[in-house]
Amino acid sequence: MLKRFLTVCAAFLLTAGAAANDDPHRDIPDIGSLADTVFSRSQAESIGRTVLHQIREQGSVLEDPEVAEYVSELGQRIASQAHNGEHSFRFFVVDEAAINAFALPGGYIGVNSGLITATRNESELAGVLAHEVAHVTQKHIARRIAGTGKTSILTTAAILAAIMLGAGGDVIPAAIMTGQGLAMQEQINYTRANEHEADRVGLQYLARARFDPMGLPSFFEVLMRQAAMPDSRLPEFLQTHPLTSTRIAETRNRAERTEAREIVETTAYPLVRARIHALGARSPAEALAHFEPRLGDQPERASAADRYGYGLALMRSGRFAEAARIFSVLLAEDEATVMFHSALGEALVRDGRESEGMAVFEHAVRLFPRNRPLVLRYAEALLRVKNYEQAHAILLDLFNNVRPTPPQVRLIANAADSAGLRAEALFYLSEYHLMTGELPMAIDKLRLALLEPGLKPWQQARFEARIEELVPHLKDRRRAARNETEDDQ
């Protein structure tokens, strides 16, 4: 398992510098020599991107559009207060019940779904994200990895990915006993000074973003209480972020002294928590069992989040008509919540009431044009009823106007292929592979697209231009990888 994992890392790193972020339309940066002893910004981005790729390849990234979009927007709200453009941030959710969050080189920040459900309010969740953002802006990770000396990007990315994936038993020791591995294991454990600085700076970001600064020490107390419970497993967050009662007290005192503006928390937070509970349960029965006691004898008096979660649990159980009734009531109470529109539309379509469901989606996209989760759910519904052309059309509009994500590009490739647009489907697959760092695969898909019969002149010109743009970067990556191999020998 580990040998295969490291092999994949090595192959991927031949093209790790192919894209600076998930936007395939941005120029591909030059990452310089991988053998540089200076831990450059582009090297940091390569490492972070590589680790995210490996986590995604393991199927551990939670790709649910609503959850992913919410965490990304929450993270960017904090990050916008954190710097003057020096750093770029990408937030993602790991489908893991353990309580953990982590920052990777290059501004990649992951948060486990279990941490989201462990928080009690949005300021607690925002506090954790602000703390991780501070680790990036204060360059804690980059400085510590650079401090190991001549550590290759391959070694760094492979070990960080293995650790973040939560590999246990003999796997981690096997990885970290080679080369600089043992030192790398030590480097991801933040020093006391790092932690105090991330607390202090993170509280400033939290307050500027109009969250309650007390959210951070409040969640620290939650973690400490859980760690103190008999037979409880130490939360993973505490394994890399050492926490003491003194530190909690200092953070609380500092939070009390932090000047905060009017606190603004969103209504999406409890809905996302409910969504994770409903979709992350091990079975439909477990999902229903979580929400049924919360509804009690008077479900109409339950919170909107609990009713929403119960409706999602009903959907998982195939009880679409019941779910549609719940979502219909929620939508009547609050038409401004996008998640209620998409949930009702999906429930109606899956219940066989296709025209009703499509009417809900059509109304919603007029109210919330180019809302990514809504458009993706609408497209999925259109694919379900075999309206491939319209699914492709709405996804293409989103692709051309909103920075695409890998799941979004996979879906438009599927829609184009189903609509008989084979060359376009191959083009989208090329963009998907480029976004995930697989540059050779991206070029191969473009070459296959050129072989499709009936190409329009503009299609041929676009595919050829894209190949001409990418091939030099592939040569550079391979040359850099050879140089690093020679220098490491």
LINLIN-V562456 format. One record per run of one state. SS is the DSSP state (H for helix, E for strand, L for the rest). FROM is the first residue (numbers start at 1). TO is the last residue. Records with the same first field share a line. If there is no record, write none. Layout:
BEGIN
SS: FROM-TO  FROM-TO
END
This chain:
BEGIN
L: 1-1  14-15  19-40  58-60  62-64  80-89  95-100  105-107  119-121  138-139  147-152  165-169  177-180  188-191  209-213  229-235  241-244  258-267  281-283  296-298  302-303  317-319  334-337  351-353  368-371  385-387  402-405  419-421  436-438  451-456  489-489
H: 2-13  16-18  41-57  65-79  113-118  122-137  140-146  153-164  170-176  181-187  192-208  214-228  236-240  245-257  268-280  284-295  299-301  304-316  320-333  338-350  354-367  372-384  388-401  406-418  422-435  439-450  457-488
E: 61-61  90-94  101-104  108-112
END
